[in-house]
Amino acid sequence: MPNNFSEARFSLLNLHQQLFDAGLVVWSGGNISQRVEGGFLIKPSGLMYPELTQDSMVYCDLDGNVLDGEFAPSSDTAAHAYVYKNMSEVGGVVHTHSNYACAFAAVKKPIPCVLTAIADEFGGEIPVGPFAEIGDDSIGRGVVQTLAGHRSKAVLMAQHGVFAIGQDAKSALKAAVMCEDAAKSSFLAIQLANTLGMRFARPKKLPRGVIDRLFNRYQNVYGQGPKPLT
């Protein structure tokens, strides 16, 4: 077996704390995974966030089998495993039940690209994936099916929640945080238009050319970080 991934486990512990602090999860819901040599690390099932430790992160292979860890892995492990097996560019996956994004998922509507920040991070609308029950790799199949060839780093799985991907777990968490922010802003804009009686002035999607330019600038020029997930 490879080394015990102590650094990766510690990083994943900190990211779970950031996930909780961001208000994207409640109780023991949600999870983050990080690809490592031979598989991935993932949050254990059912543990409360304050109970998590570096050593509680479970090491699984790309079929979702536990290779190391004293706890059972997340009930979403099969979904994460399927994404890693079928999207080699993905190094991190985050799953949340954040409220505003889940509201869009509940009515099976994508989050429209009505703000520059949405264009920057997602390159267009945040799409809706098919409904799938937990328990096997069905959710993972829906995530891959929806995001394959799509610029979005997040998908709203119908009547379920958000799955976000990235080059690593940190970038996937960023996408999950920005997905919820986009959902909240879009929801409020729609509500404001309705309140003001502006039924013919609802938020309009940005033009494709504008979206392309914003996405390219943000992904390739903005900031100091690594190249984007493509």
N, C-alpha and C positions, 0 to 999 in steps of 0.2 A: 504494500500500500504506500502511496506517496506520503510526504510529511503530513503533520496534523493540521496544516493550514492555519496556524495560530493567528497570523496577521490578518488573513481573510476573515476568520471567525470574529476577531475583535472589530474589524471594520463593519461587518454585517450586524453585529450587536449595536453599534453606534447608529447605523442607518435605521434600524428598527425603532430606536429611541426617537430619531428625527421624524419617522413616519407617525409615531404616536403623538409627538409634540405638535405636529402639523395639523392634527385633528382629522386625519384621513381615515382613522380606524377607531373602533371602540371595543372595550372588553378585551377579548383575545383574537378578534377577527383580523383578517388581512395577513399578508406575509411578503417577505422579500427573499429572493435567492440570488446567488452569485456563482457563475461558472468558475470551476477550478479544474485542475488536471484530473482527468478521469471521471468527471461528473460535475456536481454542483453542491453547494451548501444551502440549506433552507431552514426556516424557522420551524420549531417543533409544533405539533398540533396541540391546541387548547391551552397553552401556557399564557398567563397574563404577561403583559409587557414588562412590568417591574420585576417579574420572576426570571426573565431571560438573562443568561450569562453567556460569556464567550464560548464555554464548552457545551452549551445546550444546542448550538447549531448543528444540524444533522447533515452528514455527508452521504449523498446518494449518487448512484451511477445514472447514466442517461436513459435507463429503463425505469428509474424511480426506485430501485432497490437500495435499501440502507446498507452502506458500507461501514459506517462508523457513527456512533452516537448512542446515548443512553435513553433517548426519547423517541417516540414515534414521530415521523415527519409530518408536516402540514398535510391536511386532506386535499390540498391543491397540488401535491407533488407530481402526480401524473401529468397535469396540465403543464407545469414548468418543464418537466422532462421532455414532453413532446415538442415544446417550443425550442429547447436547446438542440434536440436531435434534428430539427427541420429548418432552423434558422441559424446557420453557423456564425453569422455576424453578431448574434445576440450574446452578451456576456452577463446580463442581469435582467431579472423580471420582478415586477412589483404588482401585487394584487390588493385593491382597496374596495371598500364599500362607501366611499365618500358621498355625502348627501346630494349635492347638486348634480354631480355626474350620474349618480344612480337615478335621479329623477328623469334625466334624459333616457337612460337605459330602460327605465320602467315603461316609458311610452314608445320605446324603440325608435327614437329620433336621434340623428347625429347632432353633435354640437357644431353649429354653423361657424364658418370662418368670417366673423364680423369684426374682428379686432386685429390689429397688427401683431400683437403678442401671440395670437393663435397661428397666424401665418408664419411667424418666426420659428416657433417650436415644432409645429405639426405640418406645415406646408399645405394646409387646406383644412377641411372639416375633420372632426374626430369621428370616425365611422362607428356604426353599430354592427356587432357580430351576432351570429345566431344564438338562440336559446339552447343551452346545454346543461344537463344535470351534472352535479359533482359526483365523483366516484371512480371515473376512469379518465382516459385522455380526450374525451369529447370536447371539453372546454379548450384544451390546447389546440385541438384540430380547428376549432372555430377561430381562435386567435390567429393562427398561422394562415388560415384561409382568407381572413379579412385583411391582415396586414401585409401579405405577400404582394410586393409591387406597389405598396402604398407608402407615402412619405410620413404618415402619422406614426408616432411612437406609442400611441395609446389606442385602445379599442374599448368601446362600451359593450360588454357582453349583455345581450338582451335580458332584461329582468333579473340581472345579477349584479354586475359591478364592473370596475375598471381593471384591465390588465395593461401594464405599461412595460416597454422594453427599452434597453439601452446597451451601449458598449460594455457597461458594467452596472453593478447594482446602484451606484450613486447616480448615474445618468438616467437610469430607469425611474429612480425615485423623483428626480427632477421632473420627468415627464408626467408622473402621477400627480405631483403637486400642481404643476401648471395646467393639467387637465381639469382638476377641480376648480382652479381659479378661472379658467375659461368658461366652464359650465356655470359658475356662479354669476359671472359678468353677463353672459348671454341670457341667462334666466332673468336677471334683474332688468336687462334692457327690454326684453319682451314684456315683462310685467309693467314697466314704466310706460311703454308705448300703449299698452291696453288701458292703464289707469288714466292716461291723458287723452284717451279716445283717438289715438293716432293709428288706427287700423290700416291706413295706407302709408304709414311711415315706420313700419317695423324695421328692425335692424336689417340692413342689406349686406349680403355677402360681398367681400372684396373682389374686385376683378381678378381673373386668373393671372394676368401679366403682373399685377401688383403683388399678388401672393408669391409668385415665382421669384421676383426680385427681392422681396423681403426675406424669404426663406433662404435664398442663396447668400445674402449678406449676413444673416444671423448665423448660419451654419458654417460659413467659410471665412468670415472676416471678423465678426464680433468676438470679443473676449480673448483669453489666453490659452484656452484648453485644447484638447486633442481634436483631430478631424472627426466629423460627425458619423453617426451610424448610417450606412447607405445599403 
